[in-house]
Amino acid sequence: MIFSLRGTVAYVNKQTVGVETAAGIGYEVTLARVSGIARGQEIYLYTYFKVSDSSQELFGFQTLEEKGFFEMLLTVQGVGPKTAMHILSLGALSDLQTAIVRGDVPYLTSIQGLGKKIAERVVVELKNKLSAAGSEAAVVDSGVLSEVVDALVGFGYSREEAKEMVSGVDTGGRNTESVLKAVLQRKK
């Protein structure tokens, strides 16, 4: 099993990067998000290696938490590695976990290739696991962030741009209006 990979980015595609190690071996790695990764950049990824009769695939993650959530998604019937990567590409890990805890099926079905049945199954099978792991404290914050995303979409930003703008924002117990102002000021 390949646990991690360190090397230089040889190329970047829509969902994959080529990583050449110091030993001269190149690996193609599928990532949830490739934005911010450039050719020639040094990179360190945690990996998940999937072997089947027809292929071998390597999936990469920036953090162990992201890899752990990916592996948790794989426990859901009907969710394979590619679907799990599509789910991870939807937004920040905390936003995804909170959406599942809240049972936000419409948020999850906005993912390419994820239908309502699979989204409902993800919610049903993972909600209690995530709640037990402490994600419910983030539900209040995520509710505010969800409202901020909706407001930004109303201002003309795409949903993806809006999610990126609120990524990493700490609500700190503030209401939607004050968080929205802070996000817009940060954008300037």
C-alpha positions in Angstrom: 0.0 0.0 0.0 1.2 3.5 -0.8 0.6 5.7 2.3 2.0 9.0 1.0 3.9 10.6 -1.8 6.4 13.4 -2.0 7.8 14.8 -5.2 7.7 17.5 -7.8 4.5 18.2 -9.9 5.3 17.3 -13.5 1.8 18.2 -14.9 -1.6 19.3 -13.7 -4.9 18.3 -15.4 -8.5 18.8 -14.5 -8.6 16.2 -11.7 -5.1 14.7 -11.8 -1.5 15.7 -11.2 1.6 13.9 -12.2 4.1 13.7 -9.4 7.7 12.7 -10.0 9.6 11.4 -6.9 13.3 11.9 -6.1 13.8 8.3 -7.2 12.6 9.2 -10.7 9.3 7.4 -10.5 6.2 9.3 -11.7 2.8 8.8 -10.3 -0.6 10.0 -11.6 -2.7 11.0 -8.6 -6.4 12.0 -8.7 -7.2 14.9 -6.4 -10.5 16.5 -5.3 -9.2 20.0 -6.1 -6.2 20.9 -8.2 -6.5 24.7 -7.9 -3.4 26.2 -6.5 -1.1 23.4 -7.6 1.4 24.3 -10.3 4.0 22.5 -12.4 7.4 22.4 -10.7 5.9 22.7 -7.2 7.0 20.4 -4.4 4.0 18.5 -3.1 3.3 16.0 -0.3 0.1 14.0 -0.4 -1.5 11.2 1.7 -2.7 8.6 -0.7 -5.3 5.8 -1.1 -4.4 3.1 -3.6 -7.2 1.2 -5.3 -6.5 -1.9 -7.2 -9.1 -3.7 -9.4 -9.1 -6.3 -12.2 -9.0 -3.5 -14.8 -7.0 -0.7 -13.2 -4.8 0.7 -10.5 -5.7 4.2 -9.2 -4.0 6.5 -6.7 -6.0 9.2 -4.9 -4.3 12.0 -3.1 -5.3 14.1 -0.1 -3.8 17.2 1.5 -4.6 16.1 5.1 -5.2 12.9 7.0 -8.6 14.2 8.0 -9.6 14.5 4.3 -8.3 10.9 3.6 -10.2 9.6 6.6 -13.4 11.2 5.4 -12.9 9.8 2.0 -12.5 6.3 3.5 -15.7 6.9 5.5 -17.5 7.8 2.3 -16.4 4.5 0.8 -18.3 2.6 3.5 -21.6 3.9 2.0 -23.1 1.4 -0.4 -23.0 2.8 -4.0 -20.1 5.3 -3.3 -16.9 4.4 -5.0 -13.6 6.3 -5.0 -14.5 8.6 -7.9 -17.9 9.5 -6.4 -16.2 10.1 -3.0 -13.7 12.5 -4.8 -16.6 14.3 -6.4 -18.1 14.7 -3.0 -14.8 16.1 -1.6 -14.6 18.5 -4.5 -17.9 20.2 -3.4 -16.3 22.3 -0.7 -14.5 22.4 2.6 -14.4 19.3 4.6 -16.2 20.9 7.5 -19.0 22.1 5.2 -19.5 18.6 3.8 -19.6 17.0 7.2 -22.0 19.6 8.5 -24.3 19.2 5.4 -24.4 15.5 6.2 -25.2 16.0 9.9 -28.0 18.5 8.9 -29.3 16.1 6.3 -28.9 18.6 3.6 -29.6 16.3 0.6 -30.0 19.3 -1.9 -26.4 20.5 -1.1 -25.1 17.0 -1.7 -27.0 16.5 -5.0 -25.3 19.5 -6.5 -22.4 17.2 -7.0 -21.9 15.9 -10.5 -23.0 12.3 -10.7 -24.5 12.1 -7.2 -28.2 11.4 -7.4 -30.8 11.9 -4.7 -30.8 8.2 -3.6 -27.1 8.0 -3.0 -27.1 11.5 -1.3 -29.8 10.2 1.1 -27.9 7.1 1.7 -24.8 9.1 2.6 -26.8 11.2 5.0 -28.4 8.1 6.6 -25.3 6.1 7.0 -22.8 8.8 8.0 -24.9 11.3 10.0 -24.6 9.4 13.4 -20.9 8.7 12.8 -20.1 12.4 12.1 -22.3 13.6 15.0 -20.4 11.3 17.4 -17.2 12.7 16.0 -18.2 16.2 17.0 -19.4 17.7 13.8 -22.6 18.9 15.3 -20.9 21.9 16.9 -20.2 23.2 13.4 -23.9 23.0 12.4 -24.7 26.5 13.7 -21.7 27.9 12.0 -22.5 26.1 8.8 -26.0 27.4 8.9 -24.7 31.0 8.9 -22.1 30.1 6.2 -24.8 28.5 4.1 -26.9 31.7 4.3 -23.8 33.7 3.4 -23.3 31.5 0.3 -26.9 32.0 -0.7 -26.5 35.7 -0.3 -23.4 35.8 -2.4 -25.1 33.8 -5.1 -27.9 36.4 -5.0 -25.2 39.1 -5.6 -24.2 37.3 -8.8 -21.3 35.0 -7.7 -21.4 31.4 -8.8 -22.1 28.9 -6.1 -18.5 27.6 -6.4 -17.1 31.1 -6.1 -19.3 31.8 -3.1 -18.2 28.5 -1.4 -14.6 29.4 -2.0 -15.1 32.9 -0.6 -16.5 31.5 2.7 -14.0 28.7 2.9 -12.1 28.9 6.2 -14.2 31.7 7.6 -14.8 31.5 11.3 -18.2 32.8 12.2 -17.2 33.3 15.8 -20.8 33.4 16.9 -21.6 36.3 14.6 -24.8 36.6 12.6 -25.2 36.1 8.8 -25.1 39.9 8.1 -21.8 40.5 9.9 -20.1 37.4 8.4 -21.3 38.5 4.9 -19.8 41.9 5.4 -16.5 40.4 6.6 -16.4 38.0 3.5 -17.1 40.9 1.1 -14.4 43.1 2.7 -11.9 40.2 2.5 -12.7 39.9 -1.2 -11.6 43.5 -1.9 
